[in-house]
């Protein structure tokens, strides 16, 4: 990683256990500011847990997480979560319409989202305005993911953590979301960290990549490392020998 | 009622015992234990009440009420074992409900300030409060589990624990109080309430029995809503830590 890449999130010997097993083991590394970092690894690698740590939904047992060089525990949890946005694969929705879901982040602050703002948000994620009053139950998988991203984006986070948001989508929807994330990164300077199981996507979208396995960070650097990994374990993973 | 008449009433225990034996329901032991316990417990209470009524001492009345609260807490707390400090939250709820209802009843002179009124009404209030708290805790813990993703979503978007748990809390409060409200809609049509029946059998004027029954019904409405609401608002903070994280966080290890 280049010396001029400032970390927006930095991990220093971070470990986390859920009480039964060690999920994150001594992870040290950075997510650079303003860039797209792709996070790959077999299932059970601890990738989602790492996101929950960044969003402050859980705290590490040992080690430090720094956001803009400041320890995470010094941030007010609410402010932290607004700045470190999280969108999960499940794209959980609250009951109601698209508009109600998009309004949620502002409603939590006692503010309201105007229809104009909501329509703009839909435009950012490439959805039509007439979806605003549609019940979220009637959305396709791709539309749900886009609404979920738009909803996270209402807080204008400095970092967007995206957890396998395209894994259940068809190729066209995948490409649309890839374009959307690239444009959000470019237009708003938002730092993106994207968990994906698609190595081609990880290379083509990412500036940087992390490879995690069994709770450890095995290799990190420019996304090109995924084409020619140094570590033997990563080579096997890239070949598809480790699922 | 004479003791001979009461002994004859044991026929109503004999019938289920014979049925259980014949059909191999395996309920004989439980039925016998339940019968023996109810006889012993009720007679003990009967003699204690007789003593307390005769003394009219506020100390004994208070002790009786504390005993009821203790028993109610003991019963209800198992249902809320997942909630830290549930015992104290239940004690606070039962004491508050009891103080509120008795203050209104005695303060406005609705019922006389005698043990004969205070103790049975307290028993009904605390008993109802206990059932409501069990219903509430059952539903609340189930709601929290079922809505974990939604709770987590709201937290992750910068919501407070109160906002994140709102739906679970409101659903549990509603679900636990609905049976009380619903049962009042059909009361008198399907069955006569126990207290009213008791009064009528004991020779009271049916209209006066109805008046007392209505008083109890209104009282139980307050008891139901206050119990669920108070217990809910006391309980939900125990599900979160200072960092606004859900305690006992589920993890998928991915």
Interface residues (C-beta under 8 A of the other chain):
Chain A: X18 X21 X23 X43 X44 X45 X46 X47 X48 X49 X55 X56 X57 X58 X59 X73 X77 X78 X79 X81 X82 X85 X86 X90 X92 X94 X104 X105 X108 X109 X151 X152 X155
Chain B: X149 X150 X152 X153 X154 X155 X156 X157 X158 X159 X160 X163 X243 X244 X245 X246 X249 X251 X252 X253 X254
